[in-house]
Amino acid sequence: MTGPPTRRDWRDQLAELPVPQRLQLLRAHSGLPGPRANLTLLDAAADLADPAFVAALLAADDEYLTSCGAAGLGTLAAAGGADPQWPARLHQLARDERWRVREGVAMALQRLGDADRADGGRRLAELTDAWSAEPDPLVQRAVVAGLCEPRLLRAPAEAARAIELCRRATDLLVRQDPATRRHPDWRTLRQALGYCWSVAVAADPAAGRPAFARLAQSTDDPDVAWIVRTNASKRRLAKLLV
């Protein structure tokens, strides 16, 4: 029995089409409107990123296509074929009001990180360090959501950087007054911190558990208490806290 198309199947179909027909195929099989977008197709589209295709995706007035374009920017950046302005474009998309576009930005950072490992993750580290210094909660969310991916945290230095960036984002959240924290953008950051800490800590438990213990000492703050409780409930972390 034949299953659903694989990433390779979609990539082969897309590769045979000119850009306008690629856009039509993406729209037709996006899975939207609906509860789940077709992420397998999105990955396939991003795999085929070239400047003209990415430009067309980003120019489309369509959340799914723009998400594909955002992820595709990561492919171009990883290959060294992106416009020099790609960090600024990705930064702009990180603040997009559409959450699927913001997910595309996180995927782009992960694609850059995958290709950057031979260079010690230098480009991704420089970008995330710069973004983490900003006060915008959606930019901070892009940093932690992009970096806190297990496949990018295989070395102690990588895990340590993820823990530090989670700490910076949490500190920024704590510095906001209660009214500000109720804004949807800040709630979005809090939601990301509700799982990113567990990914970073699990990547290097020896260094991560003390950092998480220090965070847990601040549970008089209701948002930190929620972040600690939510991360502690994740299986990857719960088994380390026994």
Residue pairs with C-beta under 8 A, 6 or more apart in sequence:
4 40
5 13
5 40
5 41
6 40
7 40
7 43
7 44
7 47
8 44
9 44
10 29
10 40
10 41
10 44
10 45
11 44
11 47
11 48
13 25
14 22
14 25
14 26
14 44
14 45
14 48
15 48
17 25
19 52
19 53
19 56
20 56
22 45
22 48
22 53
22 56
23 56
23 57
23 60
23 65
26 41
26 45
26 57
26 64
26 65
26 68
27 62
27 64
27 65
29 38
29 41
30 37
30 38
30 41
30 64
30 65
31 37
31 38
31 41
32 63
32 64
37 64
37 67
37 100
42 64
42 67
42 68
42 71
42 104
42 107
43 71
43 107
45 53
45 57
45 68
45 71
45 72
46 68
46 71
46 72
46 74
46 75
46 107
46 108
46 111
47 75
48 72
49 71
49 72
49 73
49 75
49 76
50 76
50 81
51 76
51 81
51 82
51 83
53 72
54 69
54 72
54 73
54 76
55 69
56 69
57 65
57 66
57 68
57 69
57 72
58 66
58 69
58 70
58 73
58 89
60 66
60 69
63 98
63 100
63 101
64 100
66 93
66 96
66 98
66 101
66 104
67 98
67 100
67 101
67 103
67 104
68 104
69 104
70 90
70 93
70 101
70 104
70 105
70 107
70 108
71 104
71 107
71 108
71 111
72 108
73 82
73 86
73 89
73 90
73 93
73 108
74 90
74 107
74 108
74 109
74 110
74 111
74 112
75 108
75 111
76 82
76 83
76 86
77 86
77 87
77 90
77 108
77 111
77 112
77 123
78 111
78 112
78 114
78 115
78 116
79 115
83 89
87 127
90 105
90 108
90 109
91 131
91 139
93 101
93 102
93 104
93 105
94 102
94 105
94 131
94 138
94 139
94 141
94 142
95 136
95 138
95 139
96 102
96 105
96 138
99 188
102 138
102 141
102 142
102 145
102 188
103 145
105 142
105 146
106 142
106 145
106 146
107 146
108 146
109 124
109 127
109 128
109 142
109 143
109 146
109 147
110 146
110 149
110 151
110 152
112 123
112 124
112 127
113 121
113 124
113 146
113 147
113 149
113 152
114 151
114 152
116 122
116 123
116 124
121 152
121 158
121 161
124 146
124 147
124 152
125 161
128 143
128 146
128 147
128 161
128 165
131 139
131 140
131 142
131 143
132 140
132 143
132 165
132 168
132 169
134 140
135 172
136 185
137 172
137 173
137 183
137 185
137 186
137 188
137 189
138 185
138 188
138 189
140 168
140 169
140 172
140 189
141 169
141 188
141 189
141 192
143 165
143 169
144 162
144 165
144 166
144 169
144 192
144 193
144 196
145 192
145 196
147 153
147 161
147 162
147 165
148 162
148 166
148 195
148 196
148 197
148 199
148 200
149 199
150 199
150 202
150 203
152 158
152 162
153 159
153 162
153 199
153 200
153 203
153 204
154 203
156 204
156 207
158 203
159 200
159 203
159 204
159 207
159 208
160 204
160 207
162 196
162 199
162 200
162 203
163 197
163 200
163 201
163 204
163 207
163 208
163 211
166 193
166 196
166 197
166 200
167 211
167 215
169 189
169 192
169 193
170 193
170 197
170 215
170 224
170 227
172 189
173 181
173 186
173 189
173 190
173 193
173 223
174 218
174 221
174 223
174 224
176 186
180 186
181 187
181 190
181 223
190 223
190 226
190 227
193 227
194 226
194 227
194 230
194 231
195 230
195 231
195 234
197 212
197 215
197 227
197 231
197 237
198 231
198 232
198 234
198 236
198 237
199 236
200 208
201 208
201 209
201 211
201 212
201 231
201 237
201 240
202 208
202 236
202 237
202 240
205 240
208 240
209 240
209 241
212 228
212 231
212 237
212 241
215 224
215 227
215 228
216 228
218 224
219 225
219 228
231 237
232 238
232 241
